[in-house]
Every structure is written in structure tokens, then in C-alpha cells.
Amino acid sequence: MLSSPLAPGADLCPLEPWQAEEFAAYLAAHREHLAPWLPWATTITDAEKARAYLQRYADAQRADTGRFFAIRLDGALVGGTLFRVFDTHSGVCELGVWLSPDAQGRGLVTAAARKMIDWAFGARGMSRVEWRASVDNHRSAAVAERLGMTHEGVLRRSFVVNGVRQDMAVWSLLADEWDGRGGKAA
Ligand SMILES: CC(C)(COP(=O)(O)OP(=O)(O)OC[C@H]1O[C@@H](n2cnc3c(N)ncnc32)[C@H](O)[C@@H]1OP(=O)(O)O)[C@@H](O)C(=O)NCCC(=O)NCCS
């Protein structure tokens, strides 16, 4: 299981259906911040919907096709990460991330993404990790760049958030570009 310390007081750990009430409350508190970029931040409006969403990821984890994690700071839920796609046949996975406004600016998501990339390449033998973000999402782009990802291009109007079609930038890292110690190979 992928669960580990990120920084003093900060951990990456699974987020599971039994934690649906906490997840729903978190989204209610941070909807305005997350909704421009993450469709589920708008659609998950109560604990029942949160449970159904987390159950889909629990099922995906069992099938080895996706995973969903919390980032906790002193025990409190402050953000998370996911493998939105995890395809062991093609060796391709896609990472997603989010943080509350007050948890930004500490490197938590960069540290969490490094752990996940290490695990995907090192433990699971994946070949390619993808990162997709709206071309307007500059903080997300900065994380991809910090991770040493290569910007591959833009999938024009490929992703709908709140009824708006967004142009999505695509970044990637390949297994032989990763040094296995949480950084890009020289
Ligand atoms: C995208 C998002 C997760 C980025 O959060 P973030 O805090 O900027 O990213 P990190 O946790 O990696 O932190 C990086 C920041 O911490 C700083 N930092 C401090 N210590 C650091 C460390 N040890 N390592 C790396 N960065 C560190 C960096 O300088 C950077 O700050 P800056 O932006 O002021 O330069 C966040 O803005 C978010 O949740 N946005 C809304 C949801 C969203 O857009 N999700 C992504 C959809 S594609």
C-alpha cells in the first residue's frame, strides 16, 4: 500500500468510502477553490455522493485501475492525489492532485506526486506518467514543471468543467527519465 510521510506533520494515505463524511465536508469548505478545475468538486454535494465516488475508486483499486489518496497535515484532510488512470496493460497512468488554499505553497503536492511516481515506475513497472491540466491552471503547470515533466502539447477543448470546454495541456514523464530517488534523471 502507498502510504507515507511527506514532510513534518504531513502524510499521504488512502482515502476510503468510510471517510465519505469528512470528504464531503472538505469539499463543501473548499468548493469555490476547487470547482474551476475539478468536475467532481461541483457534483459531490453530500456524504452519499462522496461515498459513491470513493467507492468507485475503491473498486478501481481492487481492479488495479485507479487509486485515491488523502494528504493530511497534523491529521486534518488538506488535499489529495489520485491515479485517475492506471492501465497496467499499456503501462500508462495519469496523476491528479488538489489542495486547500491554506495548504498550498509548502511543496506537499510535489512531494506526494514524487512518491506516487516512484511507486508507479519502481514498484509497478509503469512506463509513462501523465499530467493534464487546463491551460489556465498555472499552479498545476508549475507542479508538472517542478517534477521535470515534458510539456507535450494541448488537447483543445477536450475536458468539460462546469459546462465549459477547457483546452488541456498534457505533460509526461517516462520511466527512463526518472532517477528512482524522487527526481528526474540527470
Ligand atoms: C494545483 C495545486 C495542487 C498546486 O498547489 P501548490 O501548493 O502550488 O503545489 P505544491 O504543494 O507542490 O507546492 C509548491 C509551492 O510550495 C513551495 N514550496 C515550499 N517548500 C517546497 C518544497 N520543499 N518543495 C517544493 N515546493 C516547495 C514552492 O515554491 C511553491 O510555491 P509558489 O507557488 O509560491 O512558488 C493547488 O493549486 C490546487 O489544489 N489547485 C486547485 C485544484 C487544482 O487545480 N488541481 C489540479 C488540477 S490539474
The ligand as a Gaussian input file, in Angstrom:
#p B3LYP/6-31G(d) Opt

LIG

0 1
 C       -2.539000      22.631000      -8.196000
 C       -2.228000      22.734000      -6.706000
 C       -2.341000      21.359000      -6.057000
 C       -0.799000      23.264000      -6.539000
 O       -0.546000      23.512000      -5.180000
 P        0.883000      24.127000      -4.743000
 O        0.888000      24.333000      -3.284000
 O        1.206000      25.259000      -5.628000
 O        1.879000      22.939000      -5.108000
 P        2.933000      22.252000      -4.121000
 O        2.233000      21.631000      -2.974000
 O        3.760000      21.374000      -4.957000
 O        3.782000      23.485000      -3.557000
 C        4.569000      24.273000      -4.403000
 C        4.746000      25.609000      -3.732000
 O        5.352000      25.387000      -2.450000
 C        6.640000      25.989000      -2.417000
 N        7.494000      25.052000      -1.673000
 C        7.847000      25.205000      -0.375000
 N        8.588000      24.162000       0.020000
 C        8.706000      23.342000      -1.053000
 C        9.355000      22.107000      -1.270000
 N       10.040000      21.506000      -0.279000
 N        9.274000      21.525000      -2.484000
 C        8.600000      22.098000      -3.477000
 N        7.942000      23.294000      -3.335000
 C        8.012000      23.907000      -2.134000
 C        7.011000      26.203000      -3.860000
 O        7.931000      27.255000      -4.011000
 C        5.649000      26.552000      -4.448000
 O        5.267000      27.833000      -4.020000
 P        4.987000      29.031000      -5.058000
 O        3.861000      28.608000      -5.921000
 O        4.651000      30.156000      -4.169000
 O        6.256000      29.149000      -5.829000
 C       -3.204000      23.705000      -5.985000
 O       -3.033000      24.990000      -6.506000
 C       -4.685000      23.302000      -6.149000
 O       -5.147000      22.405000      -5.459000
 N       -5.423000      23.999000      -7.018000
 C       -6.867000      23.702000      -7.200000
 C       -7.135000      22.298000      -7.724000
 C       -6.339000      22.021000      -8.973000
 O       -6.108000      22.893000      -9.784000
 N       -5.893000      20.758000      -9.125000
 C       -5.116000      20.355000     -10.286000
 C       -5.986000      20.077000     -11.451000
 S       -5.000000      19.692000     -12.893000

